[in-house]
Amino acid sequence: MPRAFVLINANLGTESTLVSKLKKMPNVRQAYFVYGVYDVIAEVEADTMEQLKECIAGSIRGLDEVRSTLTMVVIE
């Protein structure tokens, strides 16, 4: 099952809202508000690589609160 960690830069002041929205997405297993270079980290899992791509590129990156992302696909 394809899995990725998505590091997200959020628009200022929207971090909590973003984490709440991410946690409601069916393919997001975990989402955390963090301190450092990135504001939020999300663990995303899907049945296929195509579904993983759609979740990240379409659903997550399409959120108004998201400024930029860095995706790390897990290799098992």
CORKAWO-V955624 format. One record per residue. N is the residue number from 1. RES is the residue in one letter. SS is DSSP state (H for helix, E for strand, C for the rest). PHI is phi in degrees with one decimal (* if undefined). D_CENTER is the distance of its C-alpha to the mean C-alpha in whole Angstrom. Layout:
# CORKAWO-V955624
((N	RES	SS	PHI	D_CENTER) (N	RES	SS	PHI	D_CENTER))
This chain:
# CORKAWO-V955624
((1	M	C	*	17) (2	P	C	-61.3	14) (3	R	E	-140.4	11) (4	A	E	-147.5	9) (5	F	E	-108.7	7) (6	V	E	-113.8	5) (7	L	E	-93.3	7) (8	I	E	-125.5	7) (9	N	E	-96.0	10) (10	A	E	-102.7	11) (11	N	C	-65.8	14) (12	L	C	-51.7	17) (13	G	C	85.8	17) (14	T	C	-107.8	14) (15	E	H	-58.8	12) (16	S	H	-63.9	13) (17	T	H	-61.8	13) (18	L	H	-62.2	9) (19	V	H	-60.7	9) (20	S	H	-61.4	11) (21	K	H	-64.9	10) (22	L	H	-61.6	7) (23	K	H	-63.6	9) (24	K	C	-86.5	11) (25	M	C	-76.7	10) (26	P	C	-62.7	12) (27	N	C	-91.3	9) (28	V	E	-88.4	7) (29	R	E	-82.5	10) (30	Q	E	-145.9	9) (31	A	E	-148.1	7) (32	Y	E	-134.6	10) (33	F	E	-86.8	11) (34	V	C	-127.6	13) (35	Y	C	-100.9	16) (36	G	C	134.3	16) (37	V	C	-63.6	15) (38	Y	C	-108.7	11) (39	D	C	-97.3	11) (40	V	E	-139.8	8) (41	I	E	-124.1	6) (42	A	E	-128.4	4) (43	E	E	-98.9	7) (44	V	E	-120.8	7) (45	E	E	-137.8	10) (46	A	C	-147.2	13) (47	D	C	-71.9	16) (48	T	C	-133.4	17) (49	M	H	-64.3	15) (50	E	H	-64.1	16) (51	Q	H	-65.6	14) (52	L	H	-62.3	11) (53	K	H	-59.3	11) (54	E	H	-64.0	12) (55	C	H	-62.0	8) (56	I	H	-74.6	6) (57	A	H	-71.1	10) (58	G	H	-92.0	11) (59	S	H	-75.2	9) (60	I	H	-72.0	6) (61	R	C	-67.5	8) (62	G	C	-82.9	11) (63	L	C	-70.6	10) (64	D	C	-60.1	13) (65	E	C	-76.4	11) (66	V	E	-85.5	9) (67	R	E	-92.8	12) (68	S	E	-158.9	10) (69	T	E	-138.3	8) (70	L	E	-134.7	9) (71	T	E	-108.0	8) (72	M	E	-120.0	10) (73	V	E	-82.3	12) (74	V	C	-76.6	14) (75	I	C	-112.4	17) (76	E	C	-102.5	20))
